[in-house]
């Protein structure tokens, strides 16, 4: 009798485990497929944003167009102007995208709307890309439509490369007493003097970076970038600015932290004023 009861209990426990597994396994599959769908969405959104970024850089490299835009299109306005803007900008963006990404856009290549974009707006290019991303929901074979909008404004490059620091040549009219004087370079807000005018502390190498690639970015010392206390506030833009030798990222290209006002003075005067020698270029 006891053996039969034991056998019956064992069968009951085995059956309950089977029922629990039958409920847990679909939930596990649902979670896996949902996670895959999220990754597909993030990758597709990044690719479109990157395409807008590359198209903006390409278009604004022809800065001379901004100077002659009124001469090229003297009587173009209203609907005709919108058609030109959408055609030029849309073509530039679509050329940057693979067919696999465009398949995820509702409407395909023509599902990308640039109706709010402006080719010439106060010597700037303004791209607004709106679309609906259809992310496949793998568990049920359907797709979820998510509306997305990317906005980016770029200034046209006018062809003049203005260096951040100009190394001044020594004045030939210096007094004879100053001929053997050693000169260094200082900044308005700095506390060190620089023997080399090309020191990376005063001649910053500013480069653009897409906000999505910030987490994996490192400076020349291998350190991470932290937000600038002056300009990195509020919602982050699509494009940020960093320097190779710095440890801050900036929302504004004209942030005061990215500017240097450099003066050339005698080394003896710099020491007298309390400046210390720069560790980077002082040797």
PAKE-895779 format. One record per residue (C-alpha): residue in three letters; x, y, z. Coordinates in Angstrom, 2 decimals, always signed. Example, Ala and Ser with C-alpha at 12.3 -4.5 7.8 and 13.67 -1.06 7.14 Angstrom:
! PAKE-895779
(atom Ala,(+12.30,-4.50,+7.80))
(atom Ser,(+13.67,-1.06,+7.14))
This chain:
! PAKE-895779
(atom Unk,(+0.00,+0.00,+0.00))
(atom Unk,(+2.82,+2.36,+0.91))
(atom Unk,(+4.61,+1.62,-2.34))
(atom Unk,(+1.53,+2.54,-4.37))
(atom Unk,(+1.12,+5.83,-2.47))
(atom Unk,(+4.77,+6.71,-3.02))
(atom Unk,(+4.49,+5.94,-6.70))
(atom Unk,(+1.38,+8.10,-7.02))
(atom Unk,(+3.09,+11.05,-5.28))
(atom Unk,(+6.10,+10.76,-7.56))
(atom Unk,(+3.90,+10.87,-10.65))
(atom Unk,(+2.08,+13.92,-9.29))
(atom Unk,(+5.34,+15.87,-8.74))
(atom Unk,(+6.60,+14.95,-12.19))
(atom Unk,(+3.38,+16.16,-13.76))
(atom Unk,(+3.49,+19.52,-11.96))
(atom Unk,(+7.06,+20.15,-13.16))
(atom Unk,(+5.99,+19.45,-16.72))
(atom Unk,(+3.12,+21.96,-16.46))
(atom Unk,(+5.42,+24.65,-15.02))
(atom Unk,(+7.97,+24.06,-17.79))
(atom Unk,(+5.26,+24.37,-20.43))
(atom Unk,(+4.44,+27.87,-19.07))
(atom Unk,(+8.03,+29.01,-18.46))
(atom Unk,(+9.50,+28.04,-21.84))
(atom Unk,(+7.23,+30.32,-23.95))
(atom Unk,(+7.93,+33.21,-21.59))
(atom Unk,(+11.67,+32.58,-21.98))
(atom Unk,(+11.34,+32.54,-25.78))
(atom Unk,(+9.26,+35.73,-25.67))
(atom Unk,(+12.00,+37.50,-23.69))
(atom Unk,(+14.76,+36.34,-26.06))
(atom Unk,(+12.90,+37.38,-29.21))
(atom Unk,(+11.92,+40.72,-27.68))
(atom Unk,(+15.57,+41.38,-26.83))
(atom Unk,(+16.63,+40.56,-30.39))
(atom Unk,(+13.97,+42.94,-31.71))
(atom Unk,(+15.31,+45.73,-29.50))
(atom Unk,(+18.85,+45.18,-30.82))
(atom Unk,(+17.58,+45.29,-34.41))
(atom Unk,(+15.79,+48.56,-33.67))
(atom Unk,(+18.83,+50.19,-32.05))
(atom Unk,(+21.11,+49.13,-34.90))
(atom Unk,(+18.74,+50.38,-37.60))
(atom Unk,(+18.18,+53.73,-35.86))
(atom Unk,(+21.94,+54.20,-35.46))
(atom Unk,(+22.58,+53.42,-39.15))
(atom Unk,(+20.03,+56.02,-40.29))
(atom Unk,(+21.41,+58.63,-37.88))
(atom Unk,(+24.93,+57.88,-39.09))
(atom Unk,(+23.76,+58.26,-42.71))
(atom Unk,(+22.28,+61.69,-41.92))
(atom Unk,(+25.55,+62.67,-40.24))
(atom Unk,(+27.68,+61.58,-43.21))
(atom Unk,(+25.36,+63.24,-45.71))
(atom Unk,(+25.52,+66.51,-43.76))
(atom Unk,(+29.31,+66.45,-43.75))
(atom Unk,(+29.41,+65.69,-47.47))
(atom Unk,(+26.99,+68.43,-48.48))
(atom Unk,(+28.56,+71.11,-46.29))
(atom Unk,(+32.01,+70.35,-47.72))
(atom Unk,(+30.84,+72.24,-50.81))
(atom Unk,(+30.71,+75.48,-48.87))
(atom Unk,(+30.99,+77.63,-51.97))
(atom Unk,(+27.41,+76.72,-52.85))
(atom Unk,(+26.13,+78.61,-49.84))
(atom Unk,(+27.81,+81.80,-51.08))
(atom Unk,(+26.24,+81.60,-54.54))
(atom Unk,(+22.90,+80.01,-53.63))
(atom Unk,(+20.94,+83.18,-54.38))
(atom Unk,(+22.64,+83.48,-57.78))
(atom Unk,(+22.03,+79.83,-58.67))
(atom Unk,(+18.36,+79.90,-57.64))
(atom Unk,(+17.29,+83.56,-57.92))
(atom Unk,(+13.56,+82.96,-58.39))
(atom Unk,(+13.15,+79.70,-56.50))
(atom Unk,(+10.93,+79.77,-53.45))
(atom Unk,(+7.92,+78.06,-51.95))
(atom Unk,(+7.14,+74.60,-53.31))
(atom Unk,(+10.00,+74.58,-55.84))
(atom Unk,(+12.51,+75.36,-53.09))
(atom Unk,(+11.15,+72.55,-50.93))
(atom Unk,(+11.43,+70.08,-53.81))
(atom Unk,(+15.08,+71.03,-54.42))
(atom Unk,(+15.89,+70.79,-50.70))
(atom Unk,(+14.22,+67.39,-50.27))
(atom Unk,(+15.74,+65.97,-53.47))
(atom Unk,(+19.34,+66.98,-52.75))
(atom Unk,(+19.29,+66.08,-49.06))
(atom Unk,(+17.24,+62.92,-49.51))
(atom Unk,(+19.52,+61.60,-52.25))
(atom Unk,(+22.62,+62.24,-50.14))
(atom Unk,(+21.18,+60.38,-47.14))
(atom Unk,(+19.78,+57.44,-49.09))
(atom Unk,(+23.14,+56.82,-50.76))
(atom Unk,(+24.62,+56.21,-47.30))
(atom Unk,(+22.12,+53.46,-46.40))
(atom Unk,(+22.21,+49.76,-47.19))
(atom Unk,(+19.18,+47.99,-48.63))
(atom Unk,(+18.92,+45.83,-45.50))
(atom Unk,(+18.32,+48.94,-43.37))
(atom Unk,(+15.87,+50.46,-45.85))
(atom Unk,(+13.81,+47.26,-45.68))
(atom Unk,(+13.08,+48.05,-42.04))
(atom Unk,(+11.78,+51.53,-42.90))
(atom Unk,(+8.04,+51.72,-43.50))
(atom Unk,(+7.79,+52.59,-47.19))
(atom Unk,(+11.38,+51.65,-47.96))
(atom Unk,(+13.66,+54.26,-49.48))
(atom Unk,(+10.76,+56.70,-49.92))
(atom Unk,(+9.66,+56.22,-46.34))
(atom Unk,(+12.36,+58.71,-45.30))
(atom Unk,(+10.81,+62.17,-45.22))
(atom Unk,(+12.89,+65.38,-45.45))
(atom Unk,(+10.01,+67.85,-45.76))
(atom Unk,(+11.29,+69.96,-42.84))
(atom Unk,(+14.88,+70.10,-44.12))
(atom Unk,(+16.51,+73.25,-45.47))
(atom Unk,(+19.48,+73.20,-47.85))
(atom Unk,(+20.42,+76.84,-47.23))
(atom Unk,(+19.32,+78.42,-43.97))
(atom Unk,(+21.53,+81.31,-42.86))
(atom Unk,(+24.67,+79.65,-44.27))
(atom Unk,(+23.71,+76.42,-42.55))
(atom Unk,(+22.38,+73.07,-43.62))
(atom Unk,(+19.40,+71.81,-41.63))
(atom Unk,(+18.44,+68.15,-42.02))
(atom Unk,(+15.29,+66.76,-40.42))
(atom Unk,(+14.73,+63.10,-41.24))
(atom Unk,(+11.38,+61.57,-40.21))
(atom Unk,(+10.41,+57.95,-40.73))
(atom Unk,(+8.70,+54.97,-39.17))
(atom Unk,(+10.90,+52.03,-38.29))
(atom Unk,(+9.13,+48.69,-38.53))
(atom Unk,(+10.90,+46.39,-36.11))
(atom Unk,(+10.13,+42.68,-36.68))
(atom Unk,(+8.56,+41.08,-33.64))
(atom Unk,(+10.05,+37.65,-34.18))
(atom Unk,(+7.78,+35.65,-31.87))
(atom Unk,(+4.58,+36.32,-33.78))
(atom Unk,(+6.08,+37.17,-37.17))
(atom Unk,(+4.63,+40.69,-37.22))
(atom Unk,(+6.24,+44.13,-36.97))
(atom Unk,(+5.94,+47.11,-34.65))
(atom Unk,(+5.98,+50.60,-36.19))
(atom Unk,(+7.95,+53.20,-34.21))
(atom Unk,(+8.08,+56.83,-35.48))
(atom Unk,(+11.55,+58.41,-35.33))
(atom Unk,(+12.95,+61.86,-36.15))
(atom Unk,(+16.61,+62.89,-36.51))
(atom Unk,(+17.56,+66.58,-36.58))
(atom Unk,(+20.98,+67.95,-37.46))
(atom Unk,(+22.31,+71.42,-38.29))
(atom Unk,(+25.69,+71.96,-39.95))
(atom Unk,(+27.55,+75.12,-40.91))
(atom Unk,(+28.90,+75.19,-44.46))
(atom Unk,(+32.66,+74.91,-44.74))
(atom Unk,(+33.86,+78.10,-46.45))
(atom Unk,(+37.26,+76.80,-47.50))
(atom Unk,(+39.33,+78.69,-44.93))
(atom Unk,(+41.18,+76.67,-42.32))
(atom Unk,(+41.65,+78.95,-39.32))
(atom Unk,(+44.19,+77.44,-36.90))
(atom Unk,(+43.41,+77.54,-33.21))
(atom Unk,(+46.88,+78.80,-32.40))
(atom Unk,(+49.16,+80.93,-34.54))
(atom Unk,(+52.82,+80.55,-33.68))
(atom Unk,(+54.14,+84.05,-33.79))
(atom Unk,(+57.51,+84.69,-35.38))
(atom Unk,(+59.92,+86.70,-33.35))
(atom Unk,(+59.82,+90.37,-34.14))
(atom Unk,(+62.91,+91.43,-36.04))
(atom Unk,(+62.70,+94.83,-34.42))
(atom Unk,(+63.35,+93.45,-30.93))
(atom Unk,(+66.00,+95.23,-28.95))
(atom Unk,(+69.47,+93.76,-28.91))
(atom Unk,(+68.98,+92.88,-25.25))
(atom Unk,(+66.09,+90.58,-26.25))
(atom Unk,(+67.90,+88.69,-29.02))
(atom Unk,(+68.95,+85.90,-26.66))
(atom Unk,(+65.72,+85.90,-24.65))
(atom Unk,(+63.72,+82.68,-24.48))
(atom Unk,(+60.04,+83.00,-25.28))
(atom Unk,(+57.13,+80.84,-24.15))
(atom Unk,(+53.36,+80.77,-24.67))
(atom Unk,(+50.61,+81.27,-22.11))
(atom Unk,(+46.81,+81.34,-22.16))
(atom Unk,(+44.40,+83.71,-20.43))
(atom Unk,(+43.04,+81.14,-17.99))
(atom Unk,(+46.03,+78.79,-17.77))
(atom Unk,(+48.57,+78.47,-14.98))
(atom Unk,(+51.46,+76.99,-16.98))
(atom Unk,(+53.73,+78.25,-19.74))
(atom Unk,(+54.45,+76.31,-22.92))
(atom Unk,(+57.86,+76.27,-24.61))
(atom Unk,(+56.28,+74.74,-27.70))
(atom Unk,(+53.52,+76.67,-29.45))
(atom Unk,(+52.19,+73.40,-30.92))
(atom Unk,(+51.59,+71.86,-27.51))
(atom Unk,(+48.34,+69.91,-27.50))
(atom Unk,(+47.22,+71.82,-24.42))
(atom Unk,(+46.93,+75.04,-26.43))
(atom Unk,(+46.54,+73.75,-29.98))
(atom Unk,(+43.51,+71.58,-29.55))
(atom Unk,(+42.60,+68.93,-32.08))
(atom Unk,(+38.80,+69.14,-32.03))
(atom Unk,(+36.86,+66.40,-33.77))
(atom Unk,(+33.21,+65.52,-34.16))
(atom Unk,(+31.68,+62.36,-32.79))
(atom Unk,(+28.24,+60.79,-32.96))
(atom Unk,(+26.72,+60.60,-29.47))
(atom Unk,(+26.03,+56.88,-29.93))
(atom Unk,(+29.75,+56.07,-30.16))
(atom Unk,(+30.70,+57.98,-26.99))
(atom Unk,(+30.64,+54.98,-24.65))
(atom Unk,(+33.46,+53.25,-26.52))
(atom Unk,(+35.52,+56.37,-27.26))
(atom Unk,(+38.85,+57.00,-25.53))
(atom Unk,(+41.30,+59.90,-25.57))
(atom Unk,(+44.99,+59.61,-26.40))
(atom Unk,(+45.72,+58.55,-22.81))
(atom Unk,(+43.10,+55.79,-22.89))
(atom Unk,(+40.68,+57.66,-20.63))
(atom Unk,(+36.93,+58.07,-21.00))
(atom Unk,(+35.20,+61.33,-21.87))
(atom Unk,(+33.04,+63.05,-19.23))
(atom Unk,(+30.50,+65.85,-19.83))
(atom Unk,(+31.77,+69.42,-20.01))
(atom Unk,(+30.61,+71.44,-17.02))
(atom Unk,(+29.99,+74.48,-19.24))
(atom Unk,(+28.09,+73.27,-22.28))
(atom Unk,(+27.07,+69.60,-21.81))
(atom Unk,(+23.70,+70.27,-20.20))
(atom Unk,(+20.18,+69.23,-21.18))
(atom Unk,(+19.31,+66.90,-24.04))
(atom Unk,(+22.31,+65.58,-25.94))
(atom Unk,(+22.60,+66.44,-29.66))
(atom Unk,(+23.33,+63.87,-32.34))
(atom Unk,(+26.88,+65.22,-32.79))
(atom Unk,(+29.26,+66.14,-29.98))
(atom Unk,(+32.84,+67.44,-29.90))
(atom Unk,(+35.94,+66.02,-28.23))
(atom Unk,(+39.69,+66.54,-28.30))
(atom Unk,(+42.33,+63.83,-28.50))
(atom Unk,(+44.13,+65.01,-25.38))
(atom Unk,(+41.12,+66.13,-23.31))
(atom Unk,(+38.73,+64.22,-21.06))
(atom Unk,(+35.50,+66.16,-21.72))
(atom Unk,(+32.85,+65.99,-24.44))
(atom Unk,(+31.07,+69.15,-25.55))
(atom Unk,(+27.63,+69.85,-26.96))
(atom Unk,(+28.73,+73.18,-28.50))
(atom Unk,(+31.61,+73.59,-30.96))
(atom Unk,(+32.12,+77.16,-29.77))
(atom Unk,(+32.35,+76.17,-26.08))
(atom Unk,(+34.84,+78.39,-24.29))
(atom Unk,(+36.68,+75.27,-23.10))
(atom Unk,(+37.59,+74.55,-26.72))
(atom Unk,(+39.07,+77.98,-27.29))
(atom Unk,(+42.53,+79.26,-26.43))
(atom Unk,(+43.71,+82.87,-26.39))
(atom Unk,(+47.48,+82.51,-26.59))
(atom Unk,(+50.09,+85.15,-25.81))
(atom Unk,(+53.83,+85.04,-26.35))
(atom Unk,(+56.00,+86.38,-23.54))
(atom Unk,(+59.52,+86.00,-22.20))
(atom Unk,(+60.12,+82.92,-20.14))
(atom Unk,(+61.57,+85.02,-17.33))
(atom Unk,(+58.40,+87.11,-17.23))
(atom Unk,(+56.23,+84.00,-17.15))
(atom Unk,(+58.16,+82.59,-14.19))
(atom Unk,(+58.00,+85.94,-12.43))
(atom Unk,(+54.20,+85.96,-12.83))
(atom Unk,(+53.94,+82.54,-11.22))
(atom Unk,(+53.49,+80.32,-14.30))
(atom Unk,(+54.79,+76.75,-14.10))
(atom Unk,(+56.30,+74.81,-16.97))
(atom Unk,(+53.91,+72.59,-18.95))
(atom Unk,(+54.52,+68.89,-18.35))
(atom Unk,(+53.56,+67.95,-21.90))
(atom Unk,(+55.89,+70.18,-23.88))
(atom Unk,(+58.38,+71.27,-21.23))
(atom Unk,(+60.43,+68.12,-21.49))
